[in-house]
Amino acid sequence: MNGKSLLLTLSVGLTTFLLVGGAVTAIFEQWVEFSVFIGISVGLLAAAVAGGGVAVGLSEEASNKKWIARIVAGFSLGFLLSLAVLLLLWNSGITVSLGISIAVGLVAAVLVDWVQPSSPAGNKLSPTG
């Protein structure tokens, strides 16, 4: 595993941890007093599964699954970078920042899929071709 694959795997794990852990904490907070402990546990499990999946997808043996790993990594990097910028530079609140960051992550995932070559024989230079 090279540095780029490690960075992508870690970004997917962190994004998954933040999204799943936050969602589980928010869901269980009305029933469980310390719901953050449930959110952290489930978020870590989801992060390990997602990060492991991307690590396997980016390996040399899984050449037919690399596009899935790239899309997930593109979403994660777009989400994390935009969330960091919005929280540090634009004081709009966490809810607005999360919504915008999810949208930026989705756009990044689409762009990664659109720009990356679909096969070694050629590049996908346009959505139609």
Backbone bond lengths (Angstrom), bond angles and torsions (degrees), N, CA, C in turn:
res aa  C-N    CA-C-N  psi(-1)  N-CA   C-N-CA  omega(-1)  CA-C   N-CA-C  phi
1 M - - - 1.448 - - 1.531 107.97 -
2 N 1.324 115.92 126.02 1.458 120.14 179.69 1.533 110.17 -90.07
3 G 1.330 116.24 179.92 1.459 121.05 -177.15 1.515 113.54 -63.87
4 K 1.333 116.38 -37.74 1.459 120.13 -179.87 1.533 110.86 -65.37
5 S 1.316 116.90 -45.20 1.467 120.55 178.45 1.519 111.27 -63.31
6 L 1.325 116.81 -38.56 1.455 120.82 178.39 1.522 110.56 -64.88
7 L 1.322 117.97 -43.54 1.463 121.79 178.24 1.527 111.21 -62.18
8 L 1.321 117.05 -44.28 1.462 120.48 178.90 1.523 111.92 -65.04
9 T 1.318 117.02 -41.14 1.464 121.11 178.56 1.528 110.95 -64.08
10 L 1.323 116.79 -43.34 1.456 119.99 178.95 1.525 111.88 -66.64
11 S 1.326 117.26 -37.86 1.465 119.26 179.34 1.530 111.10 -67.10
12 V 1.318 117.10 -38.38 1.469 120.10 176.61 1.523 110.16 -65.07
13 G 1.315 117.57 -42.89 1.458 120.71 178.76 1.523 112.30 -62.47
14 L 1.327 116.82 -43.36 1.463 120.40 -179.93 1.521 111.46 -66.89
15 T 1.321 117.19 -43.23 1.458 120.59 178.50 1.524 111.08 -62.33
16 T 1.314 116.57 -44.91 1.464 120.52 179.07 1.518 110.83 -62.75
17 F 1.329 116.67 -42.63 1.456 120.41 178.64 1.527 111.41 -60.14
18 L 1.336 116.68 -46.24 1.460 120.31 -178.63 1.525 112.01 -64.22
19 L 1.331 116.61 -47.42 1.458 119.84 -176.62 1.528 112.60 -70.45
20 V 1.321 117.31 -48.96 1.471 120.35 -178.14 1.524 110.89 -70.57
21 G 1.320 116.81 -44.73 1.464 119.48 179.00 1.515 112.54 -61.37
22 G 1.329 116.90 -42.89 1.464 120.29 177.59 1.510 112.95 -65.44
23 A 1.330 116.47 -41.42 1.466 119.94 179.92 1.528 111.56 -66.51
24 V 1.319 117.84 -43.94 1.470 120.82 -179.87 1.524 110.19 -66.24
25 T 1.322 117.92 -39.91 1.459 120.86 177.20 1.523 111.24 -61.37
26 A 1.329 115.72 -44.43 1.471 119.70 -179.98 1.525 111.92 -66.04
27 I 1.308 117.12 -36.72 1.469 120.06 -179.73 1.522 111.28 -68.52
28 F 1.319 117.48 -43.28 1.460 120.88 -174.04 1.525 114.57 -88.09
29 E 1.336 119.67 -4.54 1.454 119.88 -174.73 1.529 113.65 -66.78
30 Q 1.305 118.26 -22.12 1.466 119.30 178.48 1.527 113.10 -79.43
31 W 1.327 117.31 -18.93 1.463 120.89 -178.86 1.527 113.80 -109.38
32 V 1.311 117.31 -30.70 1.463 121.61 -174.94 1.529 108.21 -118.72
33 E 1.338 116.51 128.88 1.461 120.11 -175.64 1.528 111.86 -64.82
34 F 1.304 118.20 -44.39 1.457 121.81 179.71 1.529 109.59 -104.91
35 S 1.312 115.98 59.72 1.466 120.75 -176.42 1.523 112.66 -66.74
36 V 1.318 117.13 -17.62 1.462 119.38 179.89 1.534 110.91 -63.61
37 F 1.337 117.21 -30.78 1.463 119.07 178.40 1.525 111.61 -68.31
38 I 1.303 116.93 -35.89 1.469 120.48 174.72 1.526 109.45 -67.91
39 G 1.334 116.74 -43.54 1.462 120.69 179.23 1.514 113.03 -61.59
40 I 1.324 116.44 -41.18 1.472 119.93 178.77 1.525 110.15 -64.90
41 S 1.321 117.16 -44.86 1.475 120.46 -178.45 1.523 111.67 -62.70
42 V 1.328 116.29 -49.09 1.467 119.74 -179.19 1.528 110.09 -67.87
43 G 1.325 117.41 -37.68 1.468 120.72 177.75 1.521 112.42 -63.18
44 L 1.325 117.26 -41.07 1.473 120.10 177.16 1.522 111.96 -65.03
45 L 1.320 116.41 -40.81 1.462 119.75 177.64 1.530 110.67 -63.41
46 A 1.317 117.00 -46.06 1.464 120.55 179.33 1.526 111.16 -64.48
47 A 1.336 117.34 -37.85 1.462 120.99 178.64 1.526 111.27 -64.91
48 A 1.324 116.47 -40.26 1.465 119.87 178.64 1.525 111.12 -64.86
49 V 1.321 116.41 -41.97 1.465 120.10 -179.99 1.531 110.71 -67.03
50 A 1.331 117.19 -46.89 1.471 120.43 -178.75 1.529 111.38 -67.39
51 G 1.325 116.85 -43.41 1.467 119.87 178.36 1.513 112.09 -63.97
52 G 1.323 116.16 -41.51 1.463 119.68 176.59 1.514 112.53 -63.62
53 G 1.324 115.55 -39.29 1.465 119.22 177.84 1.513 112.61 -63.93
54 V 1.318 116.90 -40.21 1.461 119.95 177.96 1.521 110.41 -69.92
55 A 1.321 117.72 -39.17 1.464 120.54 178.12 1.524 110.91 -61.15
56 V 1.322 116.82 -43.04 1.466 120.61 177.30 1.521 110.37 -67.48
57 G 1.328 117.00 -40.63 1.462 120.78 -179.22 1.517 113.01 -65.96
58 L 1.330 117.45 -30.15 1.460 120.66 179.49 1.528 113.41 -87.69
59 S 1.327 117.19 -5.21 1.463 119.44 -179.33 1.527 110.69 -70.31
60 E 1.276 115.95 161.69 1.468 121.61 -177.56 1.524 112.48 -67.55
61 E 1.329 117.45 -27.21 1.459 121.02 -178.09 1.525 112.53 -74.93
62 A 1.321 117.64 -20.42 1.467 121.29 -175.13 1.522 110.94 -109.36
63 S 1.303 116.75 56.31 1.464 119.85 -174.62 1.525 112.89 -66.56
64 N 1.333 118.30 -26.57 1.461 119.86 -179.85 1.526 112.74 -81.35
65 K 1.329 118.50 -10.68 1.465 121.72 179.23 1.522 112.64 -107.01
66 K 1.321 117.76 5.58 1.457 120.19 -176.58 1.516 112.36 -65.91
67 W 1.306 118.01 -32.55 1.465 119.25 -177.56 1.517 111.01 -66.33
68 I 1.327 118.43 -34.03 1.468 120.71 176.96 1.527 109.67 -66.58
69 A 1.323 116.63 -44.86 1.458 120.52 179.61 1.524 110.89 -63.28
70 R 1.327 117.86 -37.85 1.471 120.47 178.63 1.524 111.58 -67.16
71 I 1.317 117.34 -39.43 1.467 120.50 178.88 1.522 110.15 -64.30
72 V 1.319 116.98 -46.36 1.462 120.99 179.51 1.525 110.32 -63.41
73 A 1.329 117.03 -42.37 1.458 120.49 178.87 1.528 111.14 -66.67
74 G 1.314 118.11 -37.09 1.464 121.20 176.74 1.520 111.54 -62.67
75 F 1.335 116.36 -44.00 1.467 119.73 175.98 1.522 110.35 -60.07
76 S 1.317 116.49 -45.85 1.465 120.40 -176.36 1.517 112.26 -62.99
77 L 1.331 116.29 -45.37 1.460 118.94 179.88 1.523 111.19 -66.32
78 G 1.316 117.74 -42.83 1.459 120.60 177.14 1.516 111.92 -60.91
79 F 1.324 116.22 -43.36 1.461 121.45 179.60 1.528 111.23 -63.90
80 L 1.334 117.08 -51.32 1.464 120.06 -175.79 1.522 112.58 -65.14
81 L 1.328 116.77 -43.96 1.464 119.41 -178.38 1.521 111.45 -66.58
82 S 1.321 117.37 -43.49 1.461 119.00 179.75 1.529 111.33 -68.72
83 L 1.326 118.03 -36.87 1.461 120.48 177.61 1.527 110.67 -63.77
84 A 1.323 116.56 -43.40 1.463 119.64 179.07 1.526 111.04 -62.84
85 V 1.316 117.11 -44.71 1.473 120.32 -179.88 1.519 110.67 -64.73
86 L 1.324 117.28 -44.89 1.464 120.18 -178.32 1.524 112.03 -65.26
87 L 1.317 117.30 -41.15 1.465 119.37 -178.96 1.517 112.31 -71.96
88 L 1.328 117.11 -32.67 1.461 119.94 -178.45 1.527 113.28 -83.95
89 L 1.324 117.23 -35.89 1.466 119.85 -171.43 1.526 114.20 -108.82
90 W 1.319 118.42 -22.42 1.457 120.65 -174.55 1.509 107.75 -125.42
91 N 1.297 117.28 108.76 1.459 121.89 -174.11 1.528 110.28 -85.46
92 S 1.334 116.50 74.23 1.461 120.45 -177.68 1.523 112.95 -109.75
93 G 1.298 118.04 -6.92 1.461 120.75 -178.67 1.515 111.32 104.58
94 I 1.321 115.34 159.46 1.454 120.78 -175.08 1.518 112.84 -71.72
95 T 1.320 117.94 -35.79 1.465 119.87 -176.87 1.517 111.56 -65.96
96 V 1.311 117.29 -46.59 1.468 121.26 178.40 1.524 110.15 -65.37
97 S 1.331 116.12 -41.78 1.465 119.55 179.34 1.517 112.12 -63.45
98 L 1.328 118.03 -39.91 1.467 120.70 177.58 1.523 111.41 -65.06
99 G 1.318 117.08 -43.54 1.464 120.04 178.99 1.517 112.68 -61.49
100 I 1.324 116.06 -46.04 1.469 119.94 178.87 1.524 110.17 -65.29
101 S 1.322 117.73 -40.47 1.466 121.22 -178.56 1.522 111.74 -66.18
102 I 1.317 117.51 -37.64 1.471 119.76 176.26 1.521 109.98 -64.37
103 A 1.332 117.03 -41.40 1.471 120.28 177.82 1.523 111.04 -64.02
104 V 1.324 117.55 -42.60 1.471 120.79 177.97 1.528 110.42 -64.23
105 G 1.330 117.10 -39.35 1.462 120.42 176.99 1.515 112.66 -62.55
106 L 1.323 116.91 -40.79 1.470 120.21 177.74 1.523 111.24 -65.03
107 V 1.324 116.75 -41.28 1.472 120.02 177.24 1.529 110.10 -63.78
108 A 1.332 116.71 -41.68 1.471 119.85 178.32 1.522 111.49 -63.13
109 A 1.324 117.53 -39.01 1.466 120.89 178.22 1.524 111.09 -64.04
110 V 1.318 117.05 -41.83 1.467 120.55 178.20 1.519 110.47 -65.51
111 L 1.337 117.12 -41.72 1.470 119.97 179.48 1.521 111.96 -65.95
112 V 1.329 116.85 -38.73 1.470 119.59 178.02 1.523 110.06 -63.14
113 D 1.317 117.31 -42.71 1.462 120.73 178.68 1.523 110.85 -66.26
114 W 1.305 117.23 -36.68 1.457 121.39 -176.98 1.521 112.15 -73.70
115 V 1.331 117.31 -36.24 1.464 121.59 -175.08 1.523 112.44 -86.54
116 Q 1.325 118.42 -35.21 1.463 121.26 -175.98 1.523 111.21 -68.24
117 P 1.314 117.64 144.40 1.461 119.96 176.71 1.524 111.26 -64.15
118 S 1.325 115.41 139.01 1.458 119.49 -179.60 1.521 111.76 -80.67
119 S 1.302 116.35 -26.84 1.458 120.61 178.68 1.521 107.69 -152.92
120 P 1.322 117.87 164.44 1.462 119.54 178.97 1.531 112.58 -63.33
121 A 1.329 118.42 -18.77 1.459 120.91 -176.19 1.515 112.63 -79.24
122 G 1.335 119.11 -21.88 1.455 118.38 -176.83 1.507 112.70 -167.00
123 N 1.323 114.77 168.40 1.454 121.42 -179.51 1.509 110.02 -103.85
124 K 1.317 115.16 149.10 1.455 120.09 171.74 1.526 106.72 -90.75
125 L 1.313 116.82 96.70 1.455 119.86 -176.86 1.515 112.65 -92.56
126 S 1.301 118.43 -15.85 1.450 120.89 177.48 1.531 108.58 -143.18
127 P 1.335 116.17 157.40 1.462 118.04 -179.23 1.534 113.16 -65.06
128 T 1.325 117.74 -21.01 1.456 119.63 -178.34 1.507 113.43 -90.97
129 G 1.300 116.99 -14.73 1.456 115.71 -172.40 1.431 114.81 -127.64
